[in-house]
Amino acid sequence: MKTCISPIMEKIIPFDSNDIISKSSVKLKSGKTLKDFCLEHLPNYNPEHYEALAIKFYAGKEISLTIFASIKLLKKQIRSTCQLPIKKFKIQRLPLAVLLDYFEEFNFTICKADYDNVDTKIIKN
């Protein structure tokens, strides 16, 4: 299994399953920010205490959205270590319409683990 180093959490996390990998990108709508989303949908989110760094969208046995936010106070206190203190905010049963209100584009590619689409050339028939 290949792994991806997460610069946010400074640990190795699984990035593929059964020889399938994915790459994704998201574009926020003009005037929308991750901070705005957190303030609207996370009851305990306070931007003076937290800084949202990552979003995980899961669809499987449930549909959930998880926001990973650094804890600003602890971040200042623990500068000497490699680990970043993170608070996990999880939203379950989030309607897709809520995401579509914030995100202009979703783009993801699923491919075989031994296929790197960066080193390819498309041939027209």
C-alpha positions as CSV (number, residue, x, y, z in Angstrom):
1,M,0.0,0.0,0.0
2,K,1.3,3.4,-0.9
3,T,1.2,6.2,1.7
4,C,1.0,9.9,1.6
5,I,2.9,12.1,4.1
6,S,0.4,14.7,5.5
7,P,2.2,18.0,5.9
8,I,-0.6,19.2,8.1
9,M,-0.6,16.4,10.7
10,E,3.0,15.3,10.2
11,K,2.2,11.6,10.1
12,I,1.8,8.9,7.5
13,I,-1.9,8.3,6.4
14,P,-3.2,5.6,4.0
15,F,-3.8,7.1,0.5
16,D,-5.0,4.1,-1.4
17,S,-6.9,0.9,-1.1
18,N,-6.7,-2.3,-3.2
19,D,-4.2,-0.8,-5.6
20,I,-6.5,2.2,-6.3
21,I,-5.4,5.8,-5.6
22,S,-7.1,9.1,-5.8
23,K,-6.1,12.7,-6.4
24,S,-8.5,15.6,-5.8
25,S,-8.9,19.4,-5.8
26,V,-11.7,21.7,-4.7
27,K,-12.3,25.3,-5.6
28,L,-14.3,27.5,-3.3
29,K,-16.9,29.9,-4.7
30,S,-16.0,33.6,-4.9
31,G,-16.3,35.3,-1.5
32,K,-16.6,32.0,0.4
33,T,-13.9,30.8,2.8
34,L,-13.2,27.7,4.9
35,K,-13.4,30.0,7.9
36,D,-16.9,31.1,6.9
37,F,-18.0,27.4,6.5
38,C,-16.7,26.5,9.9
39,L,-18.4,29.5,11.6
40,E,-21.7,28.6,10.0
41,H,-21.6,24.8,10.5
42,L,-19.4,24.0,13.6
43,P,-21.1,25.2,16.8
44,N,-17.8,25.1,18.9
45,Y,-15.6,26.7,16.2
46,N,-13.9,29.9,17.3
47,P,-11.4,31.4,14.8
48,E,-9.5,33.0,17.8
49,H,-8.8,29.5,19.1
50,Y,-8.7,27.3,15.9
51,E,-7.4,27.5,12.3
52,A,-9.0,25.2,9.9
53,L,-6.3,23.4,7.8
54,A,-7.9,20.4,6.1
55,I,-11.3,18.9,5.1
56,K,-12.0,15.2,4.8
57,F,-15.2,14.2,3.0
58,Y,-16.4,10.6,3.6
59,A,-19.2,8.7,1.8
60,G,-19.6,5.1,2.7
61,K,-21.5,3.6,5.7
62,E,-22.3,7.3,6.5
63,I,-21.8,10.6,4.9
64,S,-19.6,12.9,6.9
65,L,-17.4,15.9,6.7
66,T,-14.5,16.3,9.1
67,I,-12.6,19.6,9.6
68,F,-9.1,19.4,11.0
69,A,-8.1,22.6,12.8
70,S,-4.9,23.6,14.5
71,I,-5.3,24.7,18.1
72,K,-3.6,28.1,18.1
73,L,-2.7,28.3,21.8
74,L,-1.1,24.8,21.9
75,K,0.6,25.5,18.5
76,K,2.5,28.4,20.1
77,Q,3.4,26.3,23.2
78,I,4.6,23.2,21.3
79,R,6.7,24.8,18.6
80,S,9.7,22.6,19.5
81,T,8.0,19.4,18.6
82,C,7.2,18.1,15.1
83,Q,3.6,17.3,15.9
84,L,0.9,19.9,15.3
85,P,-2.0,19.9,17.8
86,I,-5.2,19.3,15.9
87,K,-8.9,19.4,16.9
88,K,-11.2,17.3,14.8
89,F,-14.7,18.6,14.1
90,K,-17.0,16.0,12.5
91,I,-20.3,16.8,10.8
92,Q,-22.6,13.9,10.1
93,R,-25.7,13.9,7.8
94,L,-24.5,17.0,5.9
95,P,-26.8,17.7,2.9
96,L,-24.9,17.9,-0.3
97,A,-26.6,21.2,-1.0
98,V,-24.6,22.7,1.8
99,L,-21.3,21.8,0.2
100,L,-22.5,23.0,-3.2
101,D,-23.2,26.4,-1.7
102,Y,-19.5,26.8,-0.8
103,F,-17.7,24.8,-3.4
104,E,-17.6,25.9,-7.0
105,E,-15.7,22.8,-8.3
106,F,-14.9,19.3,-7.2
107,N,-12.4,17.5,-9.3
108,F,-11.1,14.0,-8.5
109,T,-9.4,11.2,-10.3
110,I,-9.4,7.6,-9.3
111,C,-6.8,5.3,-10.9
112,K,-4.7,2.2,-10.5
113,A,-1.8,2.7,-8.1
114,D,0.8,1.9,-10.7
115,Y,-0.5,4.5,-13.1
116,D,0.8,8.1,-12.8
117,N,-1.2,10.3,-15.1
118,V,1.4,13.1,-14.8
119,D,3.8,11.1,-17.0
120,T,1.4,10.5,-19.9
121,K,0.6,11.9,-23.3
122,I,-2.9,11.8,-24.7
123,I,-3.0,10.6,-28.3
124,K,-5.9,11.7,-30.4
125,N,-7.4,9.1,-32.7
